[in-house]
């Protein structure tokens, strides 16, 4: 999983600039590799599976003493905890509802941290992507939601999500920004010159 390089980030910024010339909306894009480190997940799964190890060994062999069984349990816990920390494996152990809740929570925090709730006319828009969770969300302030129904974003989000799954994050951003721009130019056209928020792609560590 690779976040966008500098040249790709510049393409996203240019796409935002092109849209904002024709709408009063202030668009901010945020990209993160993962919405949470899920530090407890490897320990939880490793602990549960390690509890089974002595019983399994004793059932199939019946030749190990209590000390050996305890050592095998500890060893299994350490090995599994390390293996389950690998990002590609870690995320697969987490229920989808938990992954999406974490990503959605981060998206809402970013809406506030990027000051999208303080724009003139309440026309802030956030396009948020979390690659590990394969999660995309579009959040808009009242000045946009009063003009454009949330249903308008659903197809855009679905397309972008599929592109993230395929590793086409840059293409997804460009397609999403253009599609959002079409709605914004029609319903929230430019009435003034403005650039309240930076156009660059925000990448979270």
Secondary structure, DSSP 4 states (H G I P E B T S, - for coil): -----HHHHHHHHHHHHHHHTTBS-EEEEEEES-S---HHHHHHHHHHHHHHHHHHHHHHT----HHHHHHHHHHHHHHHHHHTTSHHHHHHTS-HHHHHHHHHHHHHHHHHHTTGGGSTTS-EEEEEEETTTTEEEEEE-HHHHTTS-THHHHHHHHHHHHHHHTT-HHHHHHHHHHHHHHHHHHHSB--S----S--SPEEE-
